[in-house]
Amino acid sequence: MPVLRHYEESFQKATGVSLKLVPPHEPKQRFSYGHGENAFCALVAGTAVGCEACLEAQARLQQNAAKKLGMQQAYCFAGLTEIAIPVQVGGKHVATLMSGQVFRREPTQRDFEMVLEMLEGGLEKDQEKKARKAYFETIVVPLDRLQAIIQLLVVFAQHLADDFSRHLMASVDSEHPIVSSAKKFVQEHAGEVLALEEVLQHVKASRFHFCKLFKKSTGMTFTEYVARVRVEKAKNLLLDPSLRISEVVFASGFGSIPQFNSVFKRCVGMPPTAYRSLLRSSPVH
């Protein structure tokens, strides 16, 4: 995913903070942030105690992100802050942005000695020297800067979700012509009252055959697909600050504001007003 690799590299260069997109489930083994990983963390992860403690912290963050479907942050055993931002598509947790490996305050010699004690002699002398140097070279991020970093991560998580949703909505060469035709018809008429019978007449298929074929091809029911197409249309309309929510609701094909709010939150993971505020704060808009 080129956009992800580009963002990971740019984010690390701009903030000095590592970033990694990982699967939504709890990790079975500690994952590395790659070339952007904190040097101290990389060294400590080479010890049995450090690797186990790091895995425990990553698993706990992943678990909380999946349970609460919101930003989570925690301290690791060495006192570094780590952050987890869930990526949601259709109300489902599909991936997690992991970041952090930074201090919130200047570390002390006593802090480092306590870390060494917890590692139970797992570092050789030369490794201990390198770890000490890397420990005190770890960047310290004050609260206001950390909040700005988290905001960037939240915005990027939403962009990833939006890209995935658009990909999910699009037609692919390998799918059945009836499904492609139905998708195209829905996208062209999403802002109108749309009945299944109208679509069946357009694609010239029976209800049973069409519904079975559509679900097998897309992984969702026809009703779910229509709702997601309308939500995608609403997302674009919400970018226009001159449009009121009520105008967005009916222009995107929803019958009422309560229905719109319910479907939008289920698909996007946040209310439409929060989504509009989030994208307004994005540096790409």
HUFEN-V748517 format. One record per pair of residues at least 24 apart in sequence whose ideal C-beta (glycine too) atoms are under 10 Angstrom apart, sorted by the first residue. I is the first residue (numbers start at 1). J is the second residue. If there is no record, write none. Layout:
I;J / I;J
//
This chain:
1;160 / 1;163 / 1;164 / 3;156 / 3;159 / 3;160 / 3;163 / 4;95 / 4;97 / 4;156 / 4;160 / 4;163 / 5;34 / 7;97 / 7;152 / 7;156 / 7;159 / 7;160 / 8;33 / 8;34 / 8;35 / 8;36 / 8;97 / 8;99 / 8;156 / 9;34 / 9;35 / 9;36 / 11;36 / 11;97 / 11;99 / 11;149 / 11;152 / 11;153 / 11;156 / 12;36 / 12;37 / 12;99 / 14;149 / 14;152 / 15;99 / 15;102 / 15;139 / 15;141 / 15;145 / 15;146 / 15;148 / 15;149 / 15;152 / 15;153 / 16;102 / 16;138 / 16;139 / 16;141 / 16;145 / 16;149 / 17;81 / 17;83 / 17;99 / 17;100 / 17;101 / 17;102 / 17;139 / 17;141 / 17;145 / 17;146 / 17;149 / 17;152 / 17;153 / 18;82 / 18;98 / 18;99 / 18;100 / 18;101 / 18;102 / 19;83 / 19;85 / 19;97 / 19;98 / 19;99 / 19;100 / 19;101 / 19;149 / 19;152 / 19;153 / 19;156 / 20;58 / 20;96 / 20;97 / 20;98 / 20;99 / 21;85 / 21;87 / 21;95 / 21;96 / 21;97 / 21;98 / 21;99 / 21;156 / 21;157 / 21;160 / 22;58 / 22;62 / 22;84 / 22;95 / 22;96 / 22;97 / 22;98 / 23;62 / 23;93 / 23;94 / 23;95 / 23;96 / 24;62 / 24;65 / 24;66 / 24;86 / 24;87 / 24;88 / 24;92 / 24;93 / 24;94 / 24;95 / 24;96 / 25;59 / 25;62 / 25;63 / 25;66 / 25;93 / 25;96 / 26;55 / 26;58 / 26;59 / 26;60 / 26;61 / 26;62 / 26;63 / 26;66 / 27;54 / 27;55 / 27;58 / 27;59 / 27;61 / 27;62 / 27;96 / 27;98 / 28;55 / 28;59 / 29;55 / 29;58 / 29;59 / 30;54 / 30;55 / 30;56 / 30;57 / 30;58 / 30;59 / 31;55 / 31;58 / 31;62 / 31;98 / 33;98 / 33;99 / 33;100 / 33;101 / 36;99 / 36;101 / 37;101 / 38;78 / 38;80 / 38;100 / 38;101 / 38;102 / 38;103 / 38;134 / 38;135 / 38;137 / 38;138 / 38;139 / 39;101 / 39;130 / 39;131 / 39;133 / 39;134 / 39;135 / 39;137 / 39;138 / 40;78 / 40;80 / 40;101 / 40;107 / 40;112 / 40;115 / 40;130 / 40;131 / 40;132 / 40;133 / 40;134 / 40;135 / 40;136 / 40;137 / 40;138 / 41;76 / 41;78 / 41;80 / 41;82 / 41;100 / 41;101 / 41;131 / 41;134 / 41;135 / 41;138 / 42;101 / 42;130 / 42;131 / 42;134 / 43;123 / 43;127 / 43;128 / 43;130 / 43;131 / 43;132 / 43;133 / 43;134 / 43;135 / 44;76 / 44;77 / 44;78 / 44;80 / 44;115 / 44;118 / 44;119 / 44;122 / 44;123 / 44;127 / 44;131 / 44;134 / 44;135 / 46;122 / 46;123 / 46;124 / 46;127 / 46;131 / 47;118 / 47;119 / 47;120 / 47;121 / 47;122 / 47;123 / 47;124 / 47;127 / 47;131 / 48;119 / 48;120 / 48;122 / 49;77 / 49;118 / 49;119 / 49;120 / 49;121 / 49;122 / 49;123 / 50;76 / 50;77 / 50;78 / 50;115 / 50;118 / 50;119 / 50;120 / 50;122 / 50;123 / 50;131 / 51;122 / 52;77 / 53;77 / 53;78 / 53;118 / 53;119 / 54;78 / 54;80 / 54;82 / 54;101 / 57;82 / 57;100 / 58;82 / 58;84 / 58;96 / 58;98 / 60;84 / 61;85 / 61;96 / 61;98 / 61;100 / 62;86 / 62;93 / 62;96 / 62;98 / 65;93 / 65;96 / 65;97 / 65;98 / 66;93 / 66;96 / 67;93 / 69;93 / 69;269 / 69;270 / 70;154 / 70;269 / 70;270 / 71;97 / 71;150 / 71;151 / 71;153 / 71;154 / 71;157 / 72;96 / 73;99 / 73;100 / 73;104 / 73;146 / 73;150 / 74;100 / 75;100 / 75;103 / 75;104 / 76;100 / 76;101 / 77;114 / 77;115 / 77;118 / 77;119 / 78;103 / 78;107 / 78;111 / 78;112 / 78;114 / 78;115 / 78;118 / 78;119 / 78;131 / 78;135 / 78;138 / 79;103 / 79;104 / 79;105 / 79;107 / 79;108 / 79;111 / 79;112 / 79;114 / 79;115 / 79;135 / 79;138 / 80;104 / 80;107 / 80;135 / 80;138 / 81;141 / 81;146 / 83;146 / 83;149 / 83;150 / 83;153 / 84;153 / 85;150 / 85;152 / 85;153 / 85;154 / 85;155 / 85;156 / 85;157 / 85;158 / 85;160 / 86;154 / 86;157 / 86;161 / 86;269 / 87;156 / 87;157 / 87;158 / 87;159 / 87;160 / 87;161 / 87;164 / 87;269 / 88;157 / 88;158 / 88;160 / 88;161 / 88;164 / 88;165 / 88;266 / 88;267 / 88;268 / 88;269 / 88;270 / 89;160 / 89;161 / 89;162 / 89;163 / 89;164 / 89;165 / 89;167 / 89;168 / 89;228 / 89;267 / 89;268 / 89;269 / 90;161 / 90;164 / 90;165 / 90;168 / 90;219 / 90;220 / 90;224 / 90;227 / 90;228 / 90;231 / 90;266 / 90;267 / 90;268 / 90;269 / 91;263 / 91;265 / 91;266 / 91;267 / 91;268 / 91;269 / 92;161 / 92;266 / 92;267 / 92;269 / 93;269 / 94;160 / 94;161 / 94;164 / 95;157 / 95;160 / 95;161 / 95;164 / 96;157 / 97;153 / 97;154 / 97;156 / 97;157 / 97;160 / 98;153 / 99;149 / 99;150 / 99;152 / 99;153 / 99;156 / 100;141 / 100;146 / 100;149 / 100;150 / 100;153 / 101;138 / 101;139 / 102;138 / 102;139 / 102;140 / 102;141 / 102;145 / 102;146 / 102;149 / 103;135 / 103;136 / 103;138 / 103;139 / 103;140 / 103;141 / 104;140 / 104;141 / 104;142 / 104;143 / 104;146 / 105;140 / 105;141 / 105;142 / 106;136 / 106;140 / 107;135 / 107;136 / 107;138 / 107;140 / 108;136 / 109;135 / 109;136 / 111;135 / 111;136 / 112;136 / 151;278 / 151;281 / 151;282 / 151;283 / 152;281 / 152;282 / 152;283 / 154;270 / 154;278 / 154;281 / 154;282 / 155;278 / 155;279 / 155;281 / 155;282 / 155;283 / 155;284 / 155;285 / 156;282 / 156;284 / 157;269 / 157;278 / 158;235 / 158;268 / 158;269 / 158;270 / 158;275 / 158;278 / 158;279 / 158;282 / 159;278 / 159;279 / 159;282 / 159;284 / 161;267 / 161;268 / 161;269 / 162;232 / 162;235 / 162;236 / 162;268 / 162;275 / 162;279 / 165;228 / 165;229 / 165;231 / 165;232 / 165;235 / 165;267 / 165;268 / 166;228 / 166;232 / 166;235 / 168;218 / 168;219 / 168;220 / 168;225 / 168;228 / 168;232 / 169;218 / 169;225 / 169;228 / 169;229 / 169;231 / 169;232 / 171;217 / 171;218 / 172;217 / 172;218 / 174;217 / 175;213 / 175;214 / 175;216 / 175;217 / 175;218 / 176;203 / 176;205 / 176;210 / 176;213 / 176;214 / 176;216 / 176;217 / 177;203 / 178;202 / 178;203 / 178;204 / 178;205 / 178;209 / 178;210 / 178;213 / 178;214 / 178;217 / 179;203 / 179;205 / 179;210 / 179;213 / 179;214 / 179;215 / 179;216 / 179;217 / 179;218 / 179;222 / 179;225 / 180;217 / 181;205 / 182;210 / 182;213 / 182;214 / 182;217 / 182;218 / 182;222 / 182;225 / 182;226 / 183;214 / 183;217 / 183;218 / 183;222 / 183;225 / 183;229 / 186;222 / 186;225 / 186;226 / 186;228 / 186;229 / 186;230 / 186;253 / 187;225 / 187;226 / 187;229 / 187;230 / 187;232 / 187;233 / 189;226 / 189;229 / 189;253 / 190;226 / 190;227 / 190;228 / 190;229 / 190;230 / 190;231 / 190;232 / 190;233 / 190;234 / 190;251 / 190;252 / 190;253 / 190;254 / 191;229 / 191;230 / 191;233 / 191;234 / 191;237 / 191;250 / 191;251 / 191;252 / 191;253 / 191;254 / 192;253 / 193;253 / 193;255 / 194;222 / 194;226 / 194;229 / 194;230 / 194;253 / 196;222 / 196;223 / 196;226 / 199;226 / 224;263 / 224;266 / 224;267 / 226;253 / 226;263 / 227;253 / 227;254 / 227;259 / 227;262 / 227;263 / 227;264 / 227;266 / 227;267 / 228;263 / 228;266 / 228;267 / 228;268 / 229;253 / 230;254 / 230;260 / 230;263 / 230;264 / 230;267 / 231;260 / 231;263 / 231;264 / 231;265 / 231;266 / 231;267 / 231;268 / 231;272 / 231;275 / 232;267 / 232;268 / 234;260 / 234;263 / 234;264 / 234;267 / 234;268 / 234;272 / 234;275 / 234;276 / 235;264 / 235;267 / 235;268 / 235;272 / 235;275 / 235;276 / 235;279 / 237;272 / 237;276 / 238;264 / 238;272 / 238;273 / 238;275 / 238;276 / 238;277 / 238;278 / 238;279 / 238;280 / 239;275 / 239;276 / 239;279 / 239;280 / 239;285 / 240;276 / 241;276 / 241;280 / 243;276 / 245;271 / 245;272 / 245;273 / 245;276 / 248;272 / 248;276
//
